[in-house]
Amino acid sequence: MNQKERDPGPGIATGLSADRIGSGGPSAWRWFLVLWLVGTAVRLVYLLQIRNAPDIVNPILDSNWYFTQALRMVGGQWLGDVPFWRAPAYQFFLAPLFYLGRGDPFLARLVQVVLSGATAGLVYLIARRLFGHRIGLAAGCLACGYQMLIYFSTELLAVTLEVFANMLMLVAVLRADERGTRGGWFVAGLALGFSAVVRPNVLLFALMLVLFVKGMRSWRRNWAPAVALAAGTLVLILPVTAVNTIKGGDPVLVAYQGGVNFYIGNSPYADGKTVFVPGGHEQEYHRSLGEYRCQVRMVSEHLAEEDLGCDLRPSQIDRYWYRKTIGYILDEPGHFARLVGRKLYYFWNTYEVTNNRNIELFLAENARWLRAPVPWFGLVAPLGLVGMALSWRRGRPVHLLVLFVAAQVASVLLFFVCARFRMSSAAVLVVFAPYTVWWLVERIRRLDWRRAGAALAVLVPLFWISHTDYFRVREVTDQAVHHFHQALALRREGRLQEAVDMMRLAIRFCPTDPMPHMALGSTLLEMDRVTEARESYERALALRPSMGAIVHSDLATFLASEGRVDEAVAEFRAALAVDPAFIHGRLNLARLLTNVGRADEALPHFTEVLEQAPEQAGKVLPEMAIALDHIGRRDEAIGAVRTALEKDKTNGRAHALLARYLEEAGRRDEARQEWKLAREWAADGAARAEADEHLEALR
């Protein structure tokens, strides 16, 4: 058997030939469209199946952060918080879809389903370029049914946009490499820049790609393509930097989340996969005004400023955490090396490491068919790795994709591992997986047992290792966290008894976590089961005494609902004595004082809330306006509501309040306009009916 028979190259006696990106006439694009439609249809079935799940209706954790940011942008705060904490592209992707959907995320999820379907088509184009139509079609079908691409297609997370952007970028890079023109590399740079403002970790690949394109043989030659690539990349990154610098007053390149994430992944407390709040300040979540605010951000800023004894700009906070982490790595290189080894194991393990929810449990509860033997990471990863090795001799296109996967893996190992961070790597592994199967079939068909056996000797151990359970890759606490967040979502839906049952299930899996005990106590209190609530609070306080402020606040809320105003005020004041920065408790105290006719006492608390959380002015000012009006300061009340609406024009209650004030002042035309806006942005049917009633009276 000669060399060509043993190792057929592209187009040699096998029917397997590479195609140019965009070549092949209408056939390539016809198959792209077919796979796009099939992938979209599969994901649409999944979306319709899970759309009523509690934590889909009520997004949790990072999904809730994006949900809140998009609503704020729809409300008129188009830049959100600058400098940007997270890369801004996904927020700007969501905002117009939320606007069109009137705040309902279903339209955004639907568009993501279409994008994820298109990703399957892009996988086909990439695989077709490397291996020809048949393997391209197999890779596209694999992407259509790949478990995690389907799962993440409906999540309010940047994953779907990131994977689509990266696959589009790789198509552009392969095409530029084919043609070798500066224009082609500039377009590839544009795609790379877009990927970077979706998730900046791709900048590591950008740096490696510039060096790859430049070539290392001669320092003086071949600069034009590399410069074109770099210029294209910066076209979309520099506007983000400019916004951070001009509007935020700080030259942050894209976002300033990286430093603290570097610490979370490489500190004395890191395990390589668990996200924790530095310093253990879980209570920070409860300082918010009833909406999700990122604990990690709040605490990382507070701890950095407290440690250095001064106010810091975001870029300085970012550098603080990088320096702190690098110092630890230099002091403990052995621990860091072991940690990197664990992260490498986690990355290639079949288990989808939980970050926002336990994926296995969610699918078991809502879409059992997606837990069947559909393509999963533990299948795709070993096949893809072996496929990269087997196809290495096919030249630069393969080398470029291997370079991308290597950069992605390295960028994850620098921080921490979770399912969504490896999705772009998984999509590229899908490209190579069918090639491995084809290669093995060809070797067996040719009776080349030696080479087939050698490949299987690598593939089988990789498959086995990826399905092992070492280093606590699966933890019972994952189930506890999942049930806890499901319980919070059920509670927001008003399904209190189901929430109680779910919280008790979370406690059963992890009885030492105080948060489920605390949430169980507040839920039982809401159900007037006071004795049980106190028992839950006592257990939470025994586990973490610092949660006393939340306990006092919850008790105050219950006492207020019972009409025991003086006792409620005393409990609120006790909460603020424990934690003066407890914004939620302070705002509830101000509301209570306003409602019982003690508005003059409420105003200082409203003012303090605005000082501690100025970004919440759109929510707080209308309530402060009511207190101002109660003590005869109507003009100031109107001014406060107008200021609130400048910050959030979608606040239907604020429009209604302003309309009422204007109507009472005899300013009928202005009042009519505000009632129309109140109706447009009404939160419920009752608010809409009230607006209709006033509009009818003002005709």
N, C-alpha and C positions, 0 to 999 in steps of 0.2 A: 504494500500500500504506500503510495507516494505522499509527499507532504500536502499537496493540494487536496487529496482525498481525505487525509486525516484532519485537515483544518481548513475547510472551505471558507474562502473570503466572500465578500459581497458579490453576489451574482455568479458564483462559480458552481455550476452543476447542482444547485440546490433549490432554485426558484426563489431564493431569499436575496433581495437586492434593496439597497438603500435608495430613497427618493429624495429629491430636493424639497425643501420646505416650500409649499405653494406650487410644486410641480405636479405632474400627473393629470393636468386638466381638471375638468369638473369632477372627476372621480374622487379625488382626495377631499374636496370640499363637500361633495355629496355625502361621503361617509362621515365627515366631521359633523354635518348637520344631523344625520341619522343618530349618531351617538349622543349628540347634544340633546335631541328630543327624547331618546330613551333614558338617558341619565336624569333629565328633568322629570320625566314621568315617574320614575322610581322614587325620586325624592319628594315629589308631590304627594304620592301615596303616604309616605312617612309623615309629611307635614300634617296632612288631614287626620292622621291617626293620633298624633301626639298634641294637637293644638289645644286641647282642653286639660292637659296635665297641669297640676297646681303651680309648679314652678316655671311653666311656659306662660301661663296666664299672668303670674306674678314673678317676673324675673328675679334672680338671686345673684348676689356677689358681683363678679365682674360684669355679668350681663345686665344687672341692675344699674351698675355705674354707667355703662353705655346708654342704657335706656334713659336714665336721668339726664345725661349730657345731651342727648338728642332732643329731649323735651325742652331743655333750657335753650337750645339753639333755635328751636321752633318758636319759642317765646320771645325771640329777639336778641338773645345773647349769642350771636353767630360765631364769635370766636371762643366762647366758653371761657375757661380759665387759661390765661397765658402768663408766662410761658407754659407750653403744653406739658402736662404730666405724662400722658400717654401719646403715642404717635397719633396725629389728628385725622388721618385720611378716613378711618372707619366712622368716626363721628360725623364727618361731613358727608359720607355716603348715607348714613342713617337719617340725618335731619330732613332732607327733602322728602324722603319716603314716609317719615312720620308726619310731616306736614300734609301730604296728600292723603294719608290714612287717618287724619284727625287724631293723632296720638296713639292709634292702634298699631302695634308692631307687625300685624299679620302681613301687610303689604311688603314690609322690609324682608320678612322671612321668605315670602314668595319670590321676590327678586333674587335673594340669595340662592334659592333652589334652582333658579334659571342659571345663575352664575356657576354653581357647582356642576350642573349638567354640562355647561360649556367647558368646564375643566376636563371632563372626560374626553371631549372632542380634541382639546389641546394635547392631552396625553397621547391620543391617537396620532396627531401630526408629528409629535416628537419621536415616538416609536417608529412611525413610518419612515422618518428621515434616517434613522439609524439602521433599521432592520427590514424595511419594506412593508407592503400593505398587509400581508397576512398577520405578521406579529404586531403591527400597528393596530389592526382590528382587535386582536386578542387583548392587547393592553388597554384599548379604549373600553372594551366590554368589562374588563377587570375593574377599571375606574368607575364605570357605571354602577357596579354592584359592590364597590369597596365600602365596608361597614362604616369606617370613621368619616369618610367623605359624605356619606348619607347622613350620619348623625350630626355632624357639625354644620350641615347645610341650613339647619333651622335655628341654630343657636345665635343669640345676639352677642356674638364675639367676632373678632376680626379674622378668624381662621379662614372662612370661605373666601373672603376678599383677598387675603394674603396668598392662599394657594393658587387662586385664579391669577393674581398678579404675577406670581413667581413662574407659573407655567407659561403665561403670555410672554414674560421676560425671556425665558429659555428658548421659546420659539424665535423671538427676535435675535437672540444671541447666536443661535445656530444658523439662522439665515444670514446674519452679518458675517459670520465666520466663513460661510459658503462663498459669499460675494466679495468680501474683503474690501468694501468701499467705506470711506469715512462716513458717508450718509447712513449706511447701514449700521455702523457702530454708534452713531449719534442716536438713532432710533432705539437701539438696544439700551443705550444709556438712559433715555427717557423712561423706558419700561422699568429699568433697574431703579431709577429715582422714585418712580411711583411705588414700587415694592418697598422702598426704604421708608416712605412716609406712611405706609400701612404697618410695617414692623421693621424697625431699624436694624435688626440683627443681620439682615441681608447685606449690610455694608461691609461685613467681613468678606463675603464673596465678591463684592465690588472691588475691593482692594486686590484680592487674589486674581480676579479677572483682568484688571488693568495690567498687572505684571505678566499674566499669561499672554495677553494680546501683544504687549510690548515685546515679549521674548527676552531671554536672558543672555543670548549669545553676544550681542553688541549693544552697548549702552547708548551709542549715538544714533543708531538706526531705528526705523519703524515706530517713531513716536506718534505719527499722525492718527492711526486707528485708536491708540490708547488715549490720546488727548480728546478725540471725538467722543469716545465712550465716557470719559470722565466729565466732559462738558455736558453731555446729555444727562448724566446722572444728577449733576448739580442744578439743572434747570428747575426741577421740582422740589429739591431739598432747600435751596437758598430762599425761596419765598417763605417757607416755614420758619427758617432761621430769622428772616427779616421781621416776620410777625412777632416772634418771640422777643426780638431786640427792640423793635419800635413800640409795640403795644404792651409788651410785658417788661420792658426795661432790662432785659438780660439776654445775652447772646447764646442761647441754648440752640444747638444744632437742629435737633428734631424734638426731643422730649428729655425729661430729666429723671425718668424712672429707673434708669439703668444702674445707678450707684447702689441704691438700697436693694435692688434685686440681686446684684452681685454679692452683697452682704448676706442676704437670705440664703443664697446658694453655697456660700463658702465661709461661714462663720463657725464659732465653736458649737453653736446650737443646730447647725445645718445637718440634714440627713440626705440631701441631694434631690429631694422631691417634694418636701412639705413646705408650703408657704406659711410663714408665721409673722406676727407683728413684732418688730424689734422691741425688746424690753417687756414683752408680755402685756401690753396695754390694750387688751381686748375691750376694755370699757369704752374706748374711744368711739366705737360704733354707736354707742347709746348717747353720745353727745350730739348727734345729728338732730335735725329738725324733722324727724319722721321720714326722711328719705336717705337713701344709701350714700354715704361719703366714704371714700377709700380710707380704711384704717391705717394701712401701711403708709400712705402719703402723709396723713396727719401726724402720725407718731414719729415718722422719720424726720420730718421737719422740726418737730418739737424737741426731739432728743439731740439733734445736731446743734440747734441753737442753744439748748440748755448746756451742752458739753462745752461749747466755745464761748458761751456767755455773751452773745450778741445776736442781733438779727442777721439772717443770711439770705442772699438771693438764691433762687432755685439752682443755678449752676454751681454755687458754692456748696449747697446741700448735697448735690450730686457728687462733687469731688470729695466731700467729707467722707461719704460712705465708701467710695472707691479706695481712698487712702487708708481708711480704717481696715478694710478687708485685705488689702495688699500687705499691710503691716502684720495682720494675723497670719497670712500665708507664709510670709518670710520667717515669722517666729515658729510656725508649726508646719513645716513642709511635709512631714510624714503624714499628718492628718489630712492635709490637702490632697496628697497623692492618693490616699485611701478613698477619700471622698470622690475624687475624679473617677476612680475605678468603679465605685458603686454607681455613679451616674451613668457611666458607660454601660453597665449591666442593665440599669433601669431603662436606658434609651432603647436597647435592642430587645427588651423583654416584651412578650406578647401582651402583657397586662397594660391596659390603658390607665395610666396613673391619674388619679382623681385630682382635679383642681377646683372645679365649680360644683361638681356633683359626682356621685359614684355612677359611672356610665353603665356598668353591667346591671346594677339594680334598676336604673331608670329604664333601660331597654326591656328588662324582665317585666316591669310593671306596665309599660306602655306600647312596646312594639316587639313582641317575642320573636317574630319572624326574623328580625335583624340580629338575633343571637344565634340563629341557625348557621350552618356552615357556609355563610356568605364569605367572600374574601376578607381576611382579617390580617392584622399586622404580623402576627406570628407565622403566617404563611408567606406573605409578600416579602418580608424582610430577608429571610434566608435565601429565597429564590432570587431576589434582587441583588443581594451582595455577590452571590455566585455568578449571576449574569454579568455584573460589572467586570469581574475578573476574566470570565470567558470571552467577553467582547472587547477587552482592552486593546487588542491589536487592530481594531477597526478604526483607530485614529482619533483625530481631534474632537469630533462630535461626542464620542464616548468620554474622552478625557474631560471635556467641559462639564458634562453631567456629573461625573465622579467628583470633579472639583467642587461643584455646587453642593453635593451631598456632604462632602468632607467639611466644607465651610459651615453648613447647617448644623452638623453634629458638633463641631467645635464650639459654635456659638451657644448651643444648648448646654454643653458641658461647662462652659464658663459661668453659667447661672444655675438653673435647676431644671429637672426633667418633669414634664407633664405631657399628657396626650396631645394637646393642641400644638405644642411647640415642635413636634416632630412631623406634623402633617405634610409640610412641603417636601421633606425628605421621603416620606412614604409615597407621595405622588410620583416622585422620580423612580423609586424602587419598583413601582407598578410598571414603569416603562421596561425595566430589565427582566422582571419575573417571567413573562412568557418566553423570552429568549432562552432562559435556562431550560425550560420544559422542552422547547423545540430542539435545543442542542442535545439534550439527553436522548430524546426520541431518535434523532438522527444517528447518534453514536450506537444506540442499541440496534437500530435498523441495519447499520453497517457492520454489526457484530464487533464493534470496537470496545470490547469489555474493559480493557485496561483504562482507557480514558474515561469511560462512563463510570467505572468503579472509583477512579480517583476523584471525580466530581461529586459522586454520592458520598464519598468518605469525608468530604468537607460539608456538604449540604445537610446530611443527617445530623451530625453533631450540632451544627448551627440551629437546626430546627428544635432539637432537644433542649439546648441551652436556653433558647428563647422562651420555652414553655416551663422552665423551672421556677421555683418560688424561693429564692434566697434573699438575704438582706432585707427581709420584711417588705418585699415589694407589694404584697397584699396585706393590709392591716385591718383589724376589726374596727379601728377608729374611722376608717373610710366609710363604713356602713353607718356609724353613729352620726358623722357629719352629714351624710346624705339624708338620713331620716330627720335630723334636726332642721335642715333647710326646707325639706318637704313640709314639715310641721309649720314653719313660719309662713310658707306660701298658703297652706290651708287656712291658717288663722287670718291672713289678709283677705281671703275669700269669705270669711265669716263661718267657716265650717269648724266650729270650736271643738266639738267633741272628737272629731277626727284628728284635729291638731293635737289635742291632749293625748290621744292614743299613740300618735306618731312620736311625740316627745318622750313618752314613757318607753317606747321602743328604742329611741336614741340613748336614753339613760341606761337601758339594759345592756347595750353594747359597750357603753363607756360611762360608768357611774361616777368617774372622778372628774368629769368635765362640768364646771359650774354653769355653763351657758344653758344647756337644756333644762336644768333645775330652775334657773331664773325665768326662762321663757314659760315653763310649765306653771310656775307660780303666778305670773302675770295673766296667763290665759285662764287659769282657774279663778282668779280674782274677777276677771271680766265676766265669768259665769256665776258670780256671787257665791263661790265655794271657798269662803274665806279661810276656814280652818285648814283645808288641804293646801291652800295657797301659802299660808304662813309656814307650813311644814316644808314646802318646796323652797321657800326663801331661806329658811334656816339652813337647809342642806347646802344651798348655793353659797351662803355666807361662810359656812364652815370650811368650804373648799377655797373660797377667795373672799376674805373680809373686805377687800377694797371695793366690792360691788355694793356697798351700803347705800350709796347715793341712788342707785337704780331702785333698790328696795323701798326706800323712803318715797321716791317719786311715784312708784306704782301704788303704794298704799294711799298716797295723797289723792291720786286720780280716783281710786275706789271711794274714798271718803267723800270726795266732792260729788260723785254720782249719787251718794246716799244723802246729800244735803247737809253734811257735817262740815261746814265751811271752815270754821276756826281750826278744827283738827286737821283738815286738809292743808290749810295754809301753814300750819306748824310743821307738818311732814315735808312740805316743799322746802321750807326754810332749813329743815334738818338735812335734806338732800344737798342743798347748796352749801351748807356748812362743811359737809364731807368733801364736796367737790365744787368749788365756785365756778369752774369752767363747764359745768354740766348744762349745756345750752337747752336741751330738750326740757329739763325740769324747770329752768328759769322761764322759758316761754310758756309752759303750762301754768306756772304760777301767775304770770302776767295775764293770761287769758281768764283764769279764775277770778282774780281781783277785778278785772273789767266787768265780768258777768255779774258780780255781786255788788256793783255800784262803788267800788273802791278804785276808780280809774286813776286817781292821782297817785296811788301807791303802785299801780301797774306800770306807769310810764317809765320810771327809772329802769325797770327790768326789761322793757322793750328796747330801751336805748342800749343797755348792756348786751343784749342779744345781737343787736346790729353791729356793735363794736367787735364782738367776738366772731361773728359770722356775716360779714358784709355781703358776701355773695348770695345770702338768703333774703336780701332786702325785698325782692319781689313777692315773697311769701309773708314776711313779717309786717311790712309797712301797712297793708290794708287792715290788719288787726290792731296795729297801733293807732290807725286813723279812727277806729271805733272808740278807743279810749280817749283820744283827743276830743272827739265830738261829744262824748259824755260829760266833759267838763267845760263845754261851751266854746271850744276852739275849732269851729267848723272850717274856717279858711285853711288852717293848718292841716286839718283832716283831708280836705280836698287835695291839697298839695301833696300830702303823703301818698294818697291813692294814685295820683297822676305819676309820681315818681316810680311807684311800684309797676305801673303799666308800661312805663318806658323800658323797664327791665324785663317784663314778661307780659306781652300783649295777649297771651292765651289764657290769662287768669280771669275766668268768667265771673267769679265771685267779686273780684275787684271792679270789673266793669259794672256789675249790678250795684255795688255799693256807691260808686261814683254817680251812676244814673239816678239813684235814689236821692243823693244829696242835691244834684242839679235840678231834679224835678221839684223838690221841696223849695228850692230857691227860685222857682218860676222860670228856669232856663230850659224851656220845653224842647227846643230843637236839639240842643246839646244832649239833653236827657234821652231823647228818642234815639239818637245815634248810639249812645252808650248801651241802651237796652238792646239794640240790634246786635251789638258786639257781645253783650252778655248772653243773648240767645245763641249766637254762633258758637261761643265757647262754653256753653253750659255743661256742667259736670254730670247732670242727670236730668231726668224728665221733670222733676219738681222745679228745678231752676229754670228750665226752658218754659214751663207753664207760667211761672211768675213773670218772666220777661214778656211773654205773649199778652198777659193780662195788662201789664203797664203800657205796652205798645198800642193795644186797643184803646186804652183810656186816653192816650196822648194823640189820637187821630184828630 
